Amino acid sequence: MKFDNELSIIQQKIANGYAGVSRRLSIMNSLDIEIGQNIIDIGCGGGHLVQEISLSVGENGKSIGIDPSNDQLEAANNRCKNLNNVELICCTADKIDIENGFCDRVTSTQTLEYIEDVDLSLNELKRISKKNSKFVNVSILWDYFRFYGPEKKLNDLIHDAFRAHCFHQMLPLDLVGKLSSLGYQNIQSENLSYLITNRDENSPAIFYEKMLAKFALSQGVEEDKILDWQKQINQSEKSKKFGFTSFPVLTTAYLS
Ligand SMILES: C[S@@+](CC[C@H](N)C(=O)[O-])C[C@H]1O[C@@H](n2cnc3c(N)ncnc32)[C@H](O)[C@@H]1O
């Protein structure tokens, strides 16, 4: 899935909302940042984390964000325009114009699962990492990403169509072995799952519903079925039979 135009706006609303804030809190805790460090955010999107890292590393540190989407980088540029220790680079994670061993921390949020040849990118992330640096990643177990409420057949249709939105449905479970074979140590996985049973205007469920609807349409699902699915979500919420679950996993590791 390409995070351009309307999709980049939906994605940035998710990042602004409480799901985005709470996962950035977990990431910032794990990054354990020190003044003067060089930290890179892979797939930085609208630059929320880049901004927070910039303020944490101080003037002698560097906060770098990379993303191949011009729309995402434009938003990141706006967010960080007054910060002079920020560098934003338009590129993909498999070819980053940064010298070997430059980064004290490498982090990424809900990005690696969208990269087809994720091994190539992990190799590149290792190349730009210092010895003893820390890697902090959040990716979602998409098999457990689910709306509840609409009738099962219709719900399955929309979710099945959405599977094509990323290459790796269960990346956190493969990441442990991949990092281990690259020489990372002390690899740990933390469960950041959440459950929502009602929807307010800032809820990730609202934005993900729009994202699934838009993506299903692009996959050839008939519009009336998508509208019916959305109507059933609404009705299920009114009758207090609605649910939305997501299962992000925070993976941390050290490069020895
Ligand atoms: C779901 S968004 C997450 C954005 C941000 N990390 C956040 O949590 O708000 C995924 C981001 O990964 C970017 N992306 C996709 N393929 C990429 C690649 N090969 N290398 C780096 N970033 C990529 C997309 O453009 C998009 O901004």
The ligand as an ORCA input file, in Angstrom:
! r2SCAN-3c Opt
* xyz 0 1
  C       1.873      2.990      8.409
  S       2.980      4.226      7.920
  C       3.797      4.538      9.481
  C       4.348      5.923      9.595
  C       4.978      6.269     10.929
  N       6.081      5.375     11.231
  C       3.953      6.248     12.032
  O       3.958      5.330     12.860
  O       3.122      7.162     12.074
  C       4.229      3.365      7.004
  C       5.269      4.296      6.408
  O       6.303      3.499      5.820
  C       6.702      4.135      4.620
  N       7.383      3.131      3.773
  C       6.828      2.269      2.898
  N       7.768      1.535      2.287
  C       8.965      1.925      2.805
  C      10.308      1.552      2.563
  N      10.630      0.601      1.665
  N      11.284      2.156      3.273
  C      10.974      3.120      4.190
  N       9.708      3.527      4.451
  C       8.707      2.934      3.764
  C       5.406      4.678      4.055
  O       5.586      5.695      3.077
  C       4.714      5.173      5.303
  O       4.975      6.529      5.585
*
